[in-house]
Amino acid sequence: MTVGIFRVSAILAMVTALAGCIDHANDPVLLAIGVPVNPPAVAHSICMTDGNAMYDEARKQYQLRAQLTGYANADELQAETTARAAAHRQYVACLSGQGYRTLYAN
């Protein structure tokens, strides 16, 4: 019984220590403009989903354009850059539609 308690407390201590390692330095700060409908955490999760979907779609479109032009060995760096930019634009547009403005610490 006491061994189980020590194991649970050790696991909780480890989880707590690892939770402190998560880096939130590059997360945007959401400033409310007007009266937003959703709280910031809900708006962030909705818009992250939209951004991820746009990332996947931009990667697919880049690969399709590369196949259509006969450039079978598409530049992976350019595909990644294009997809990230499209995802970021979608995220910012979604947040502004939710009534927020993003501020980055960088």
N, C-alpha and C positions, 0 to 999 in steps of 0.2 A: 504494500500500500504506500509506504513512504518513498519507495523507489519510483513509483508512478508519479507521485507529486513532484519529486525532484526532476524527473524527465520532462514533465509538463512545464515546470518553471524554467528549465534550461532551454526548451524549445521557444517559449515566450520571450526569453531574454535574447535568443538568437534572432528571432523575427523582428524584435524591436531594434536591435543593432543594425540589421540589414535594411530596415525601413528608413533609417537615417542616411543610407547611402544613395537613395534615389535623388537624382539631380533634377531640380525644377528651375534651374537658372535660366533656361531658354524658353520657358513657357511664357506666353503673352499675358499681360495684365489687361483685363477687360474693363473698359470704362463705359458706364451706362450713358447713353445719349438719349434724352427724352425719357420715356417710360417703357423699358423693355418688358416683354411678355414673360419670358422665361428667366430664371435665375442664371447667374454666370456658369455654374457647373453644368446645367442642362444644355445651355446654348453651346458651350464648348464641346460637349459630347456629340450633339447633333451635327455641328459643323465639322468636327473631326471625321465623322462618318462620311459626310459629303466630300471632304477633301481626299479621304482615302479612295473613295469610288472614282473621283476625278483622276487621281494618280494612276490607278489601274487602267482607266480608259485612255489616258494620254500615252501610256506605255504601249497599249495595243495599237493605237492609231499610228505611233511612230514606227512600229514594226511593219504595219500594213503599208505605210508610205515607202518604207525601205524596200519592201518586196515589189511594189508597183514600179519603182524607178529602177529596179534591177540591182540595187545595192544590197546584196544578200548579207554581207558582213557589216551590219549597222553599227555605228559608233555607240558603244554602251554608255560612255560618259555623256554624250549629247542626249541620248534617250533619258538618262537619269535626270539631267538638268532640265530638260523640257517637262518631264513628268512632275518634278518637284515644283517648278514654277506654276504649272497648271493647278496643282493641288493647293498651293499657297493662295493663288488668286481665288479659287473656289472657297477656301476657308474664310478669307477676309470678306468676300462678298456675302457669304452666308451669315457671318457675324454682324455685318452692317444691316442685313435684313432682319436680324433678331433684335436690333437696337443697341448694339455695342460697337465700340471702337477698340482696336488692338494697339497696345503699346508694348514694345519689346525693350528689354533692358540693355541690349547691345548698343 
